[in-house]
Amino acid sequence: TNPAFKEVLSRIESHEDCRNLPMISFLILPMQRVTRLPLLMDTICQKTPKDSAKYENCKQALKEVSKVCSQVIPVYFQGKMDCDFLALQPFPLVSSSRWLVKRGELTAYVEDTGLFSKRTSKQQVYFFLFNDVLIITKKK
């Protein structure tokens, strides 16, 4: 809401070093890098000969990177969650015993029943399956 801040931010975003990218892209970038580390480590493990002494170290590194990634992702989504459910009942997404199992995009078929009609519409939803909870979201 501060006009001076908006002006400075706009000037920074339009600077050639920022390549006209909005500030949010720089805030998300570290999160994107962290989530790619397990993929990179897995590729390195696949390229490392299984009879090599480095293979076991590689597998251990993959395990540790995956653990860090699974702890970082709930922190990120906790800050992004904005819904009526959370206003009624706080939900601690960040927990030492919770980790991300799978995430992805799905098409949900929503049935709207009116007084004289019944319609079905498609809606893109995103799901986040943790070891103990399934969260279904939609983009704002």
TORDREN-986948 format. One record per residue (C-alpha): x, y, z; residue in three letters. Coordinates in steps of 0.05 Angstrom, whole numbers, plus 32768, in hexadecimal, padded with zeros to 4 digits. Layout:
! residues N
XYZAla/...
//
This chain:
! residues 140
800080008000Thr/803D802E8005Asn/804280567FC4Pro/808D80647FCEAla/809A80197FD6Phe/807280097F98Lys/8099803D7F70Glu/80DD80227F87Val/80C77FDB7F7ALeu/80AF7FED7F34Ser/80F1800F7F25Arg/81197FD37F3EIle/80EE7FA27F16Glu/80F77FCA7ED6Ser/81437FCB7EDEHis/81687FA37EA8Glu/818A7F777EDDAsp/81447F5E7EF1Cys/81307F517EA9Arg/80EB7F707EB7Asn/80DA7F377EE6Leu/80AB7F457F20Pro/80C67F407F67Met/809C7F017F75Ile/80C57EDA7F42Ser/81047EE87F6APhe/80E17ED37FAALeu/80CA7E917F8BIle/810D7E817F69Leu/812F7E637FA7Pro/80F37E367FB4Met/80F57E1E7F6CGln/813F7E0E7F72Arg/81357DE77FB3Val/80FE7DBC7F94Thr/812B7DAB7F59Arg/81657D937F84Leu/81497D4C7F8EPro/81407D457F42Leu/81887D5B7F36Leu/81A27D2D7F6CMet/817A7CF27F52Asp/81987CFE7F0CThr/81DE7D007F2AIle/81D07CBE7F4ECys/81B87C9E7F0DGln/81F87CB37EEALys/82257C9B7F22Thr/823D7C537F1APro/821B7C267F4ELys/825C7C047F5FAsp/827E7C477F6CSer/828F7C5D7FB3Ala/826C7C9F7FA3Lys/822A7C7D7F95Tyr/82177C747FDEGlu/822A7CBC7FEDAsn/81FF7CD27FB3Cys/81C37CA97FCDLys/81CC7CC78012Gln/81D07D0D7FF5Ala/81907D007FCELeu/816D7CE9800ELys/81847D288034Glu/81727D587FFBVal/812D7D387FF6Ser/81237D3F8041Lys/81357D8A803EVal/81087D948002Cys/80CD7D728025Ser/80D67DA08060Gln/80DB7DE08037Val/809E7DD4800BIle/806B7DD68045Pro/80897E18805DVal/807F7E358017Tyr/80377E1D8011Phe/80257E338058Gln/80347E7A8042Gly/800C7E728002Lys/7FCD7E548020Met/7F947E858024Asp/7F4F7E68802DCys/7F117E6D8058Asp/7F217E2A8079Phe/7F617E478097Leu/7F3C7E8380B1Ala/7F0F7E5580D9Leu/7F437E2480F0Gln/7F8E7E2F80EDPro/7FB17DF580CAPhe/7FFB7DEB80DAPro/80157DD28098Leu/805E7DD680AFVal/806E7D9B80DCSer/80AB7D7180E8Ser/80827D3280DCSer/80647D49809AArg/80827D438055Trp/806B7D4C800ELeu/805D7D0B7FE9Val/80407D247FA7Lys/80257D637F87Arg/80047D717F45Gly/7FCC7D8E7F1CGlu/7F897D6C7F12Leu/7F477D7B7EF0Thr/7F0C7D7A7F20Ala/7EC57D727F09Tyr/7E997D9E7F34Val/7E4E7D917F35Glu/7E217DCD7F3FAsp/7DD97DBA7F4EThr/7DA67DF27F47Gly/7D5C7DF17F54Leu/7D4B7DDA7F0DPhe/7D8D7DC67EEFSer/7DCD7DA17EFCLys/7E0F7DB57EDBArg/7E557D997EDEThr/7E917DC67ED3Ser/7EDB7DB87ECELys/7F0C7DDA7EFDGln/7F587DD67F01Gln/7F6F7DC57F47Val/7FB37DB97F66Tyr/7FBE7D847F9APhe/7FF47D7B7FCDPhe/7FF77D377FEDLeu/801F7D35802DPhe/802A7CF78056Asn/7FEE7D088083Asp/7FC37D3A805EVal/7FA97D498018Leu/7FA17D928005Ile/7F797DA57FC7Ile/7F817DEC7FAFThr/7F707E187F74Lys/7F967E537F58Lys/7F7F7E987F6ALys/
//
